[in-house]
Amino acid sequence: MKRVAAVDCGTNSIRLLVADVAPSTGELTELDRRMQIVRLGQGVDETGRLAPEALRRTFAACREYAAVIKELGAEKVRFVATSASRDAENREEFTRGVLDILGVEPEVISGDQEAEFSFTGATKELAGRDLAKPYLVVDIGGGSTEFVVGDKQVVAAQSVDIGCVRMTERHLVQDGSVVDPPGEAQIQAIRDDIVRALDLVAQRVPITEAGTLVGLAGSVTTVAAIALGLEEYDSAAIHHARIPYEQVSEITTRLLHSTHAERAAIPAIHPGRVDVIASGALILATVMERIGAREVVVSEHDILDGIAWSCALDG
């Protein structure tokens, strides 16, 4: 077994997994998994730059993670940065800060690499389950969403610039505040962006041929937690839950027509997701409509687990 630490820094959150991994079998034993909402992608869609306050939040989380990694004695650390840092003009400032704190340089990966890590993390445990193949893995992030079709390995993948933060900032922010609840024209504008993105994805990825839809990341797991009626977030209950389209659609409609206070009162929604969960849910619902999915299989294992496995295999 090899002890590794994987960090996934996205547009909305930064997450850490420290695990013991057996490179020969792929067995992964989790030692510590944690997440913080840092909103690194704050304003990137508009300004093209990482905001100073977003960098401060992210570096504070990195310092906390560095202490955990040191305490648990990880042999190797891999830090992967995704959509927001790909898009930012000042990404070198971000890179230097992470290197100073964690001693490793963040890898600003491509959308295709991101998709491959997500697919590996999400599907490695599904082999023995009675699920139709191929899988369509959909990873709804803050700035981008990855679509990956495959069975034992990736057949086709595409990353597109629709995410819960990006859609919220692009269509639901007026005078610096999120509109609550949004009007029908604003909701339709988000839906139009999603549909255009799906048209682009369909040119490269056979999304309608998927046997099973596997949904990843905070928007999906939060919708699942609401569907399951959880009073608090329960990873074990959410992992591999199967949520029917009818529930996803109903929850999406409710979130889109609720106020900030009403969403904040739902126990399963993390405070950092209150402003963006409606957009994330709409992405999921629209994807399910497009491919005719009757349900989504929710996975708590995702890009973070894929990074950990790759970290062990890289030697």
C-alpha positions as protocol buffer text, in pm:
chain_id: "A"
residue {
  index: 1
  type: MET
  ca { x: 0 y: 0 z: 0 }
}
residue {
  index: 2
  type: LYS
  ca { x: 115 y: 351 z: -80 }
}
residue {
  index: 3
  type: ARG
  ca { x: -6 y: 654 z: 116 }
}
residue {
  index: 4
  type: VAL
  ca { x: -95 y: 941 z: -115 }
}
residue {
  index: 5
  type: ALA
  ca { x: -266 y: 1278 z: -93 }
}
residue {
  index: 6
  type: ALA
  ca { x: -483 y: 1413 z: -373 }
}
residue {
  index: 7
  type: VAL
  ca { x: -606 y: 1771 z: -393 }
}
residue {
  index: 8
  type: ASP
  ca { x: -875 y: 1878 z: -639 }
}
residue {
  index: 9
  type: CYS
  ca { x: -909 y: 2253 z: -673 }
}
residue {
  index: 10
  type: GLY
  ca { x: -1209 y: 2353 z: -879 }
}
residue {
  index: 11
  type: THR
  ca { x: -1407 y: 2667 z: -944 }
}
residue {
  index: 12
  type: ASN
  ca { x: -1621 y: 2643 z: -631 }
}
residue {
  index: 13
  type: SER
  ca { x: -1450 y: 2406 z: -388 }
}
residue {
  index: 14
  type: ILE
  ca { x: -1113 y: 2263 z: -292 }
}
residue {
  index: 15
  type: ARG
  ca { x: -1102 y: 1905 z: -167 }
}
residue {
  index: 16
  type: LEU
  ca { x: -848 y: 1675 z: -8 }
}
residue {
  index: 17
  type: LEU
  ca { x: -824 y: 1296 z: -2 }
}
residue {
  index: 18
  type: VAL
  ca { x: -551 y: 1114 z: 187 }
}
residue {
  index: 19
  type: ALA
  ca { x: -563 y: 740 z: 124 }
}
residue {
  index: 20
  type: ASP
  ca { x: -367 y: 418 z: 120 }
}
residue {
  index: 21
  type: VAL
  ca { x: -371 y: 275 z: -232 }
}
residue {
  index: 22
  type: ALA
  ca { x: -261 y: -66 z: -357 }
}
residue {
  index: 23
  type: PRO
  ca { x: -121 y: 3 z: -708 }
}
residue {
  index: 24
  type: SER
  ca { x: -156 y: -363 z: -814 }
}
residue {
  index: 25
  type: THR
  ca { x: -528 y: -395 z: -733 }
}
residue {
  index: 26
  type: GLY
  ca { x: -652 y: -36 z: -723 }
}
residue {
  index: 27
  type: GLU
  ca { x: -785 y: -89 z: -370 }
}
residue {
  index: 28
  type: LEU
  ca { x: -823 y: 247 z: -194 }
}
residue {
  index: 29
  type: THR
  ca { x: -855 y: 290 z: 182 }
}
residue {
  index: 30
  type: GLU
  ca { x: -966 y: 640 z: 274 }
}
residue {
  index: 31
  type: LEU
  ca { x: -793 y: 805 z: 570 }
}
residue {
  index: 32
  type: ASP
  ca { x: -918 y: 1163 z: 543 }
}
residue {
  index: 33
  type: ARG
  ca { x: -1155 y: 1335 z: 300 }
}
residue {
  index: 34
  type: ARG
  ca { x: -1257 y: 1697 z: 339 }
}
residue {
  index: 35
  type: MET
  ca { x: -1390 y: 1990 z: 140 }
}
residue {
  index: 36
  type: GLN
  ca { x: -1405 y: 2367 z: 167 }
}
residue {
  index: 37
  type: ILE
  ca { x: -1602 y: 2611 z: -45 }
}
residue {
  index: 38
  type: VAL
  ca { x: -1348 y: 2877 z: -151 }
}
residue {
  index: 39
  type: ARG
  ca { x: -1511 y: 3001 z: -475 }
}
residue {
  index: 40
  type: LEU
  ca { x: -1174 y: 3032 z: -653 }
}
residue {
  index: 41
  type: GLY
  ca { x: -1361 y: 3108 z: -974 }
}
residue {
  index: 42
  type: GLN
  ca { x: -1532 y: 3417 z: -830 }
}
residue {
  index: 43
  type: GLY
  ca { x: -1570 y: 3663 z: -1118 }
}
residue {
  index: 44
  type: VAL
  ca { x: -1338 y: 3476 z: -1358 }
}
residue {
  index: 45
  type: ASP
  ca { x: -1604 y: 3449 z: -1626 }
}
residue {
  index: 46
  type: GLU
  ca { x: -1636 y: 3830 z: -1627 }
}
residue {
  index: 47
  type: THR
  ca { x: -1282 y: 3952 z: -1550 }
}
residue {
  index: 48
  type: GLY
  ca { x: -1059 y: 3669 z: -1671 }
}
residue {
  index: 49
  type: ARG
  ca { x: -862 y: 3691 z: -1345 }
}
residue {
  index: 50
  type: LEU
  ca { x: -857 y: 3518 z: -1006 }
}
residue {
  index: 51
  type: ALA
  ca { x: -979 y: 3766 z: -744 }
}
residue {
  index: 52
  type: PRO
  ca { x: -741 y: 3849 z: -453 }
}
residue {
  index: 53
  type: GLU
  ca { x: -1000 y: 3746 z: -193 }
}
residue {
  index: 54
  type: ALA
  ca { x: -1058 y: 3416 z: -375 }
}
residue {
  index: 55
  type: LEU
  ca { x: -685 y: 3345 z: -371 }
}
residue {
  index: 56
  type: ARG
  ca { x: -670 y: 3425 z: 3 }
}
residue {
  index: 57
  type: ARG
  ca { x: -952 y: 3180 z: 77 }
}
residue {
  index: 58
  type: THR
  ca { x: -789 y: 2911 z: -134 }
}
residue {
  index: 59
  type: PHE
  ca { x: -445 y: 2954 z: 23 }
}
residue {
  index: 60
  type: ALA
  ca { x: -598 y: 2938 z: 373 }
}
residue {
  index: 61
  type: ALA
  ca { x: -752 y: 2601 z: 283 }
}
residue {
  index: 62
  type: CYS
  ca { x: -418 y: 2484 z: 139 }
}
residue {
  index: 63
  type: ARG
  ca { x: -247 y: 2562 z: 469 }
}
residue {
  index: 64
  type: GLU
  ca { x: -504 y: 2350 z: 654 }
}
residue {
  index: 65
  type: TYR
  ca { x: -457 y: 2066 z: 407 }
}
residue {
  index: 66
  type: ALA
  ca { x: -78 y: 2086 z: 433 }
}
residue {
  index: 67
  type: ALA
  ca { x: -106 y: 2022 z: 808 }
}
residue {
  index: 68
  type: VAL
  ca { x: -328 y: 1716 z: 751 }
}
residue {
  index: 69
  type: ILE
  ca { x: -97 y: 1577 z: 484 }
}
residue {
  index: 70
  type: LYS
  ca { x: 205 y: 1617 z: 712 }
}
residue {
  index: 71
  type: GLU
  ca { x: 27 y: 1460 z: 1010 }
}
residue {
  index: 72
  type: LEU
  ca { x: -81 y: 1154 z: 810 }
}
residue {
  index: 73
  type: GLY
  ca { x: 255 y: 1115 z: 640 }
}
residue {
  index: 74
  type: ALA
  ca { x: 157 y: 1097 z: 274 }
}
residue {
  index: 75
  type: GLU
  ca { x: 445 y: 978 z: 55 }
}
residue {
  index: 76
  type: LYS
  ca { x: 327 y: 1163 z: -254 }
}
residue {
  index: 77
  type: VAL
  ca { x: 104 y: 1464 z: -312 }
}
residue {
  index: 78
  type: ARG
  ca { x: -71 y: 1551 z: -637 }
}
residue {
  index: 79
  type: PHE
  ca { x: -254 y: 1883 z: -671 }
}
residue {
  index: 80
  type: VAL
  ca { x: -485 y: 1915 z: -969 }
}
residue {
  index: 81
  type: ALA
  ca { x: -646 y: 2245 z: -1065 }
}
residue {
  index: 82
  type: THR
  ca { x: -936 y: 2262 z: -1302 }
}
residue {
  index: 83
  type: SER
  ca { x: -1164 y: 2511 z: -1476 }
}
residue {
  index: 84
  type: ALA
  ca { x: -1110 y: 2843 z: -1296 }
}
residue {
  index: 85
  type: SER
  ca { x: -731 y: 2828 z: -1301 }
}
residue {
  index: 86
  type: ARG
  ca { x: -732 y: 2719 z: -1666 }
}
residue {
  index: 87
  type: ASP
  ca { x: -923 y: 3033 z: -1757 }
}
residue {
  index: 88
  type: ALA
  ca { x: -740 y: 3293 z: -1544 }
}
residue {
  index: 89
  type: GLU
  ca { x: -479 y: 3536 z: -1676 }
}
residue {
  index: 90
  type: ASN
  ca { x: -304 y: 3547 z: -1336 }
}
residue {
  index: 91
  type: ARG
  ca { x: -286 y: 3171 z: -1282 }
}
residue {
  index: 92
  type: GLU
  ca { x: 90 y: 3201 z: -1213 }
}
residue {
  index: 93
  type: GLU
  ca { x: 9 y: 3381 z: -887 }
}
residue {
  index: 94
  type: PHE
  ca { x: -206 y: 3085 z: -790 }
}
residue {
  index: 95
  type: THR
  ca { x: 66 y: 2837 z: -890 }
}
residue {
  index: 96
  type: ARG
  ca { x: 334 y: 3012 z: -681 }
}
residue {
  index: 97
  type: GLY
  ca { x: 111 y: 3027 z: -374 }
}
residue {
  index: 98
  type: VAL
  ca { x: 27 y: 2656 z: -384 }
}
residue {
  index: 99
  type: LEU
  ca { x: 392 y: 2562 z: -437 }
}
residue {
  index: 100
  type: ASP
  ca { x: 500 y: 2772 z: -137 }
}
residue {
  index: 101
  type: ILE
  ca { x: 239 y: 2614 z: 91 }
}
residue {
  index: 102
  type: LEU
  ca { x: 224 y: 2249 z: -19 }
}
residue {
  index: 103
  type: GLY
  ca { x: 563 y: 2202 z: -183 }
}
residue {
  index: 104
  type: VAL
  ca { x: 410 y: 2078 z: -509 }
}
residue {
  index: 105
  type: GLU
  ca { x: 320 y: 2267 z: -821 }
}
residue {
  index: 106
  type: PRO
  ca { x: -46 y: 2250 z: -918 }
}
residue {
  index: 107
  type: GLU
  ca { x: -115 y: 2073 z: -1244 }
}
residue {
  index: 108
  type: VAL
  ca { x: -358 y: 2280 z: -1446 }
}
residue {
  index: 109
  type: ILE
  ca { x: -506 y: 1991 z: -1639 }
}
residue {
  index: 110
  type: SER
  ca { x: -703 y: 1991 z: -1961 }
}
residue {
  index: 111
  type: GLY
  ca { x: -1071 y: 1914 z: -1976 }
}
residue {
  index: 112
  type: ASP
  ca { x: -992 y: 1573 z: -2128 }
}
residue {
  index: 113
  type: GLN
  ca { x: -757 y: 1486 z: -1841 }
}
residue {
  index: 114
  type: GLU
  ca { x: -1017 y: 1603 z: -1593 }
}
residue {
  index: 115
  type: ALA
  ca { x: -1274 y: 1379 z: -1760 }
}
residue {
  index: 116
  type: GLU
  ca { x: -1047 y: 1075 z: -1747 }
}
residue {
  index: 117
  type: PHE
  ca { x: -976 y: 1118 z: -1374 }
}
residue {
  index: 118
  type: SER
  ca { x: -1347 y: 1164 z: -1305 }
}
residue {
  index: 119
  type: PHE
  ca { x: -1441 y: 853 z: -1502 }
}
residue {
  index: 120
  type: THR
  ca { x: -1182 y: 637 z: -1326 }
}
residue {
  index: 121
  type: GLY
  ca { x: -1282 y: 758 z: -981 }
}
residue {
  index: 122
  type: ALA
  ca { x: -1654 y: 716 z: -1044 }
}
residue {
  index: 123
  type: THR
  ca { x: -1665 y: 378 z: -1218 }
}
residue {
  index: 124
  type: LYS
  ca { x: -1390 y: 168 z: -1060 }
}
residue {
  index: 125
  type: GLU
  ca { x: -1634 y: 28 z: -802 }
}
residue {
  index: 126
  type: LEU
  ca { x: -1928 y: -26 z: -1039 }
}
residue {
  index: 127
  type: ALA
  ca { x: -1794 y: -331 z: -1224 }
}
residue {
  index: 128
  type: GLY
  ca { x: -1985 y: -586 z: -1015 }
}
residue {
  index: 129
  type: ARG
  ca { x: -2317 y: -402 z: -1012 }
}
residue {
  index: 130
  type: ASP
  ca { x: -2618 y: -470 z: -1231 }
}
residue {
  index: 131
  type: LEU
  ca { x: -2588 y: -153 z: -1436 }
}
residue {
  index: 132
  type: ALA
  ca { x: -2621 y: -120 z: -1812 }
}
residue {
  index: 133
  type: LYS
  ca { x: -2313 y: -14 z: -2006 }
}
residue {
  index: 134
  type: PRO
  ca { x: -2162 y: 200 z: -2136 }
}
residue {
  index: 135
  type: TYR
  ca { x: -2156 y: 453 z: -1854 }
}
residue {
  index: 136
  type: LEU
  ca { x: -2205 y: 823 z: -1911 }
}
residue {
  index: 137
  type: VAL
  ca { x: -2022 y: 1004 z: -1633 }
}
residue {
  index: 138
  type: VAL
  ca { x: -2129 y: 1366 z: -1588 }
}
residue {
  index: 139
  type: ASP
  ca { x: -1919 y: 1577 z: -1352 }
}
residue {
  index: 140
  type: ILE
  ca { x: -2095 y: 1909 z: -1285 }
}
residue {
  index: 141
  type: GLY
  ca { x: -1840 y: 2153 z: -1151 }
}
residue {
  index: 142
  type: GLY
  ca { x: -1844 y: 2520 z: -1074 }
}
residue {
  index: 143
  type: GLY
  ca { x: -1702 y: 2642 z: -1404 }
}
residue {
  index: 144
  type: SER
  ca { x: -1727 y: 2344 z: -1637 }
}
residue {
  index: 145
  type: THR
  ca { x: -1900 y: 2011 z: -1680 }
}
residue {
  index: 146
  type: GLU
  ca { x: -1728 y: 1698 z: -1807 }
}
residue {
  index: 147
  type: PHE
  ca { x: -1905 y: 1429 z: -2010 }
}
residue {
  index: 148
  type: VAL
  ca { x: -1735 y: 1091 z: -2043 }
}
residue {
  index: 149
  type: VAL
  ca { x: -1864 y: 773 z: -2207 }
}
residue {
  index: 150
  type: GLY
  ca { x: -1691 y: 442 z: -2153 }
}
residue {
  index: 151
  type: ASP
  ca { x: -1697 y: 96 z: -2002 }
}
residue {
  index: 152
  type: LYS
  ca { x: -1364 y: -18 z: -1859 }
}
residue {
  index: 153
  type: GLN
  ca { x: -1191 y: 280 z: -2015 }
}
residue {
  index: 154
  type: VAL
  ca { x: -1282 y: 612 z: -2168 }
}
residue {
  index: 155
  type: VAL
  ca { x: -1429 y: 596 z: -2519 }
}
residue {
  index: 156
  type: ALA
  ca { x: -1502 y: 966 z: -2566 }
}
residue {
  index: 157
  type: ALA
  ca { x: -1498 y: 1278 z: -2350 }
}
residue {
  index: 158
  type: GLN
  ca { x: -1578 y: 1647 z: -2371 }
}
residue {
  index: 159
  type: SER
  ca { x: -1551 y: 1937 z: -2129 }
}
residue {
  index: 160
  type: VAL
  ca { x: -1780 y: 2237 z: -2177 }
}
residue {
  index: 161
  type: ASP
  ca { x: -1798 y: 2570 z: -1999 }
}
residue {
  index: 162
  type: ILE
  ca { x: -2123 y: 2525 z: -1813 }
}
residue {
  index: 163
  type: GLY
  ca { x: -2107 y: 2497 z: -1435 }
}
residue {
  index: 164
  type: CYS
  ca { x: -2314 y: 2603 z: -1137 }
}
residue {
  index: 165
  type: VAL
  ca { x: -2100 y: 2909 z: -1055 }
}
residue {
  index: 166
  type: ARG
  ca { x: -2047 y: 3016 z: -1415 }
}
residue {
  index: 167
  type: MET
  ca { x: -2419 y: 2992 z: -1500 }
}
residue {
  index: 168
  type: THR
  ca { x: -2519 y: 3175 z: -1182 }
}
residue {
  index: 169
  type: GLU
  ca { x: -2272 y: 3460 z: -1234 }
}
residue {
  index: 170
  type: ARG
  ca { x: -2352 y: 3488 z: -1604 }
}
residue {
  index: 171
  type: HIS
  ca { x: -2731 y: 3496 z: -1580 }
}
residue {
  index: 172
  type: LEU
  ca { x: -2850 y: 3544 z: -1222 }
}
residue {
  index: 173
  type: VAL
  ca { x: -2630 y: 3823 z: -1084 }
}
residue {
  index: 174
  type: GLN
  ca { x: -2752 y: 4182 z: -1102 }
}
residue {
  index: 175
  type: ASP
  ca { x: -2574 y: 4473 z: -931 }
}
residue {
  index: 176
  type: GLY
  ca { x: -2348 y: 4230 z: -746 }
}
residue {
  index: 177
  type: SER
  ca { x: -2627 y: 4017 z: -597 }
}
residue {
  index: 178
  type: VAL
  ca { x: -2791 y: 3693 z: -701 }
}
residue {
  index: 179
  type: VAL
  ca { x: -3152 y: 3743 z: -810 }
}
residue {
  index: 180
  type: ASP
  ca { x: -3385 y: 3543 z: -584 }
}
residue {
  index: 181
  type: PRO
  ca { x: -3588 y: 3388 z: -723 }
}
residue {
  index: 182
  type: PRO
  ca { x: -3490 y: 3429 z: -1089 }
}
residue {
  index: 183
  type: GLY
  ca { x: -3743 y: 3517 z: -1356 }
}
residue {
  index: 184
  type: GLU
  ca { x: -3846 y: 3281 z: -1633 }
}
residue {
  index: 185
  type: ALA
  ca { x: -3632 y: 3471 z: -1887 }
}
residue {
  index: 186
  type: GLN
  ca { x: -3321 y: 3420 z: -1672 }
}
residue {
  index: 187
  type: ILE
  ca { x: -3396 y: 3051 z: -1621 }
}
residue {
  index: 188
  type: GLN
  ca { x: -3445 y: 3011 z: -1995 }
}
residue {
  index: 189
  type: ALA
  ca { x: -3113 y: 3184 z: -2063 }
}
residue {
  index: 190
  type: ILE
  ca { x: -2935 y: 2926 z: -1846 }
}
residue {
  index: 191
  type: ARG
  ca { x: -3123 y: 2643 z: -2013 }
}
residue {
  index: 192
  type: ASP
  ca { x: -3028 y: 2778 z: -2357 }
}
residue {
  index: 193
  type: ASP
  ca { x: -2660 y: 2779 z: -2260 }
}
residue {
  index: 194
  type: ILE
  ca { x: -2688 y: 2421 z: -2137 }
}
residue {
  index: 195
  type: VAL
  ca { x: -2864 y: 2306 z: -2454 }
}
residue {
  index: 196
  type: ARG
  ca { x: -2598 y: 2471 z: -2674 }
}
residue {
  index: 197
  type: ALA
  ca { x: -2327 y: 2298 z: -2469 }
}
residue {
  index: 198
  type: LEU
  ca { x: -2503 y: 1962 z: -2504 }
}
residue {
  index: 199
  type: ASP
  ca { x: -2521 y: 2012 z: -2881 }
}
residue {
  index: 200
  type: LEU
  ca { x: -2143 y: 2060 z: -2877 }
}
residue {
  index: 201
  type: VAL
  ca { x: -2089 y: 1754 z: -2657 }
}
residue {
  index: 202
  type: ALA
  ca { x: -2307 y: 1536 z: -2880 }
}
residue {
  index: 203
  type: GLN
  ca { x: -2075 y: 1603 z: -3176 }
}
residue {
  index: 204
  type: ARG
  ca { x: -1795 y: 1418 z: -2998 }
}
residue {
  index: 205
  type: VAL
  ca { x: -1952 y: 1201 z: -2726 }
}
residue {
  index: 206
  type: PRO
  ca { x: -2233 y: 947 z: -2791 }
}
residue {
  index: 207
  type: ILE
  ca { x: -2432 y: 1063 z: -2488 }
}
residue {
  index: 208
  type: THR
  ca { x: -2763 y: 915 z: -2601 }
}
residue {
  index: 209
  type: GLU
  ca { x: -2612 y: 566 z: -2626 }
}
residue {
  index: 210
  type: ALA
  ca { x: -2532 y: 548 z: -2254 }
}
residue {
  index: 211
  type: GLY
  ca { x: -2682 y: 264 z: -2052 }
}
residue {
  index: 212
  type: THR
  ca { x: -2628 y: 427 z: -1713 }
}
residue {
  index: 213
  type: LEU
  ca { x: -2593 y: 792 z: -1614 }
}
residue {
  index: 214
  type: VAL
  ca { x: -2344 y: 843 z: -1329 }
}
residue {
  index: 215
  type: GLY
  ca { x: -2353 y: 1187 z: -1168 }
}
residue {
  index: 216
  type: LEU
  ca { x: -2066 y: 1345 z: -977 }
}
residue {
  index: 217
  type: ALA
  ca { x: -1979 y: 1648 z: -767 }
}
residue {
  index: 218
  type: GLY
  ca { x: -2158 y: 1881 z: -529 }
}
residue {
  index: 219
  type: SER
  ca { x: -2459 y: 1980 z: -737 }
}
residue {
  index: 220
  type: VAL
  ca { x: -2550 y: 1616 z: -797 }
}
residue {
  index: 221
  type: THR
  ca { x: -2483 y: 1494 z: -444 }
}
residue {
  index: 222
  type: THR
  ca { x: -2679 y: 1787 z: -299 }
}
residue {
  index: 223
  type: VAL
  ca { x: -2981 y: 1709 z: -519 }
}
residue {
  index: 224
  type: ALA
  ca { x: -2951 y: 1348 z: -405 }
}
residue {
  index: 225
  type: ALA
  ca { x: -2939 y: 1449 z: -40 }
}
residue {
  index: 226
  type: ILE
  ca { x: -3256 y: 1655 z: -85 }
}
residue {
  index: 227
  type: ALA
  ca { x: -3425 y: 1367 z: -270 }
}
residue {
  index: 228
  type: LEU
  ca { x: -3336 y: 1128 z: 13 }
}
residue {
  index: 229
  type: GLY
  ca { x: -3475 y: 1370 z: 272 }
}
residue {
  index: 230
  type: LEU
  ca { x: -3151 y: 1385 z: 468 }
}
residue {
  index: 231
  type: GLU
  ca { x: -3145 y: 1618 z: 766 }
}
residue {
  index: 232
  type: GLU
  ca { x: -2769 y: 1644 z: 732 }
}
residue {
  index: 233
  type: TYR
  ca { x: -2522 y: 1545 z: 463 }
}
residue {
  index: 234
  type: ASP
  ca { x: -2455 y: 1168 z: 477 }
}
residue {
  index: 235
  type: SER
  ca { x: -2194 y: 1050 z: 229 }
}
residue {
  index: 236
  type: ALA
  ca { x: -2265 y: 680 z: 289 }
}
residue {
  index: 237
  type: ALA
  ca { x: -2637 y: 723 z: 216 }
}
residue {
  index: 238
  type: ILE
  ca { x: -2571 y: 928 z: -98 }
}
residue {
  index: 239
  type: HIS
  ca { x: -2298 y: 709 z: -250 }
}
residue {
  index: 240
  type: HIS
  ca { x: -2455 y: 494 z: -526 }
}
residue {
  index: 241
  type: ALA
  ca { x: -2806 y: 623 z: -454 }
}
residue {
  index: 242
  type: ARG
  ca { x: -3034 y: 601 z: -759 }
}
residue {
  index: 243
  type: ILE
  ca { x: -3246 y: 913 z: -799 }
}
residue {
  index: 244
  type: PRO
  ca { x: -3528 y: 906 z: -1056 }
}
residue {
  index: 245
  type: TYR
  ca { x: -3569 y: 1182 z: -1310 }
}
residue {
  index: 246
  type: GLU
  ca { x: -3908 y: 1283 z: -1168 }
}
residue {
  index: 247
  type: GLN
  ca { x: -3747 y: 1371 z: -834 }
}
residue {
  index: 248
  type: VAL
  ca { x: -3459 y: 1558 z: -998 }
}
residue {
  index: 249
  type: SER
  ca { x: -3706 y: 1760 z: -1203 }
}
residue {
  index: 250
  type: GLU
  ca { x: -3926 y: 1843 z: -904 }
}
residue {
  index: 251
  type: ILE
  ca { x: -3631 y: 1947 z: -688 }
}
residue {
  index: 252
  type: THR
  ca { x: -3488 y: 2160 z: -969 }
}
residue {
  index: 253
  type: THR
  ca { x: -3818 y: 2345 z: -1013 }
}
residue {
  index: 254
  type: ARG
  ca { x: -3842 y: 2402 z: -639 }
}
residue {
  index: 255
  type: LEU
  ca { x: -3486 y: 2537 z: -614 }
}
residue {
  index: 256
  type: LEU
  ca { x: -3527 y: 2767 z: -914 }
}
residue {
  index: 257
  type: HIS
  ca { x: -3839 y: 2924 z: -765 }
}
residue {
  index: 258
  type: SER
  ca { x: -3716 y: 2956 z: -407 }
}
residue {
  index: 259
  type: THR
  ca { x: -3550 y: 3246 z: -229 }
}
residue {
  index: 260
  type: HIS
  ca { x: -3204 y: 3243 z: -75 }
}
residue {
  index: 261
  type: ALA
  ca { x: -3359 y: 3204 z: 270 }
}
residue {
  index: 262
  type: GLU
  ca { x: -3574 y: 2911 z: 159 }
}
residue {
  index: 263
  type: ARG
  ca { x: -3278 y: 2729 z: 6 }
}
residue {
  index: 264
  type: ALA
  ca { x: -3060 y: 2804 z: 310 }
}
residue {
  index: 265
  type: ALA
  ca { x: -3326 y: 2640 z: 529 }
}
residue {
  index: 266
  type: ILE
  ca { x: -3283 y: 2307 z: 348 }
}
residue {
  index: 267
  type: PRO
  ca { x: -3047 y: 2111 z: 579 }
}
residue {
  index: 268
  type: ALA
  ca { x: -2872 y: 1918 z: 301 }
}
residue {
  index: 269
  type: ILE
  ca { x: -2746 y: 2229 z: 119 }
}
residue {
  index: 270
  type: HIS
  ca { x: -2398 y: 2344 z: 221 }
}
residue {
  index: 271
  type: PRO
  ca { x: -2397 y: 2721 z: 291 }
}
residue {
  index: 272
  type: GLY
  ca { x: -2143 y: 2770 z: 13 }
}
residue {
  index: 273
  type: ARG
  ca { x: -2381 y: 2616 z: -241 }
}
residue {
  index: 274
  type: VAL
  ca { x: -2699 y: 2808 z: -155 }
}
residue {
  index: 275
  type: ASP
  ca { x: -2649 y: 3065 z: -432 }
}
residue {
  index: 276
  type: VAL
  ca { x: -2545 y: 2820 z: -703 }
}
residue {
  index: 277
  type: ILE
  ca { x: -2736 y: 2496 z: -641 }
}
residue {
  index: 278
  type: ALA
  ca { x: -3035 y: 2593 z: -857 }
}
residue {
  index: 279
  type: SER
  ca { x: -2812 y: 2634 z: -1163 }
}
residue {
  index: 280
  type: GLY
  ca { x: -2635 y: 2307 z: -1087 }
}
residue {
  index: 281
  type: ALA
  ca { x: -2964 y: 2121 z: -1051 }
}
residue {
  index: 282
  type: LEU
  ca { x: -3086 y: 2267 z: -1381 }
}
residue {
  index: 283
  type: ILE
  ca { x: -2775 y: 2134 z: -1556 }
}
residue {
  index: 284
  type: LEU
  ca { x: -2845 y: 1785 z: -1420 }
}
residue {
  index: 285
  type: ALA
  ca { x: -3215 y: 1792 z: -1508 }
}
residue {
  index: 286
  type: THR
  ca { x: -3147 y: 1918 z: -1861 }
}
residue {
  index: 287
  type: VAL
  ca { x: -2886 y: 1648 z: -1921 }
}
residue {
  index: 288
  type: MET
  ca { x: -3132 y: 1381 z: -1807 }
}
residue {
  index: 289
  type: GLU
  ca { x: -3401 y: 1520 z: -2036 }
}
residue {
  index: 290
  type: ARG
  ca { x: -3162 y: 1528 z: -2331 }
}
residue {
  index: 291
  type: ILE
  ca { x: -3051 y: 1164 z: -2302 }
}
residue {
  index: 292
  type: GLY
  ca { x: -3381 y: 1026 z: -2174 }
}
residue {
  index: 293
  type: ALA
  ca { x: -3229 y: 903 z: -1846 }
}
residue {
  index: 294
  type: ARG
  ca { x: -3485 y: 754 z: -1608 }
}
residue {
  index: 295
  type: GLU
  ca { x: -3246 y: 789 z: -1314 }
}
residue {
  index: 296
  type: VAL
  ca { x: -2902 y: 908 z: -1212 }
}
residue {
  index: 297
  type: VAL
  ca { x: -2664 y: 688 z: -1014 }
}
residue {
  index: 298
  type: VAL
  ca { x: -2486 y: 921 z: -771 }
}
residue {
  index: 299
  type: SER
  ca { x: -2120 y: 867 z: -689 }
}
residue {
  index: 300
  type: GLU
  ca { x: -1928 y: 1021 z: -403 }
}
residue {
  index: 301
  type: HIS
  ca { x: -1611 y: 891 z: -567 }
}
residue {
  index: 302
  type: ASP
  ca { x: -1501 y: 1113 z: -849 }
}
residue {
  index: 303
  type: ILE
  ca { x: -1202 y: 1304 z: -982 }
}
residue {
  index: 304
  type: LEU
  ca { x: -1042 y: 1310 z: -635 }
}
residue {
  index: 305
  type: ASP
  ca { x: -1030 y: 929 z: -623 }
}
residue {
  index: 306
  type: GLY
  ca { x: -904 y: 918 z: -981 }
}
residue {
  index: 307
  type: ILE
  ca { x: -621 y: 1155 z: -886 }
}
residue {
  index: 308
  type: ALA
  ca { x: -532 y: 937 z: -585 }
}
residue {
  index: 309
  type: TRP
  ca { x: -515 y: 622 z: -797 }
}
residue {
  index: 310
  type: SER
  ca { x: -301 y: 798 z: -1058 }
}
residue {
  index: 311
  type: CYS
  ca { x: -74 y: 926 z: -784 }
}
residue {
  index: 312
  type: ALA
  ca { x: -9 y: 571 z: -664 }
}
residue {
  index: 313
  type: LEU
  ca { x: 44 y: 432 z: -1013 }
}
residue {
  index: 314
  type: ASP
  ca { x: 288 y: 704 z: -1115 }
}
residue {
  index: 315
  type: GLY
  ca { x: 543 y: 567 z: -873 }
}
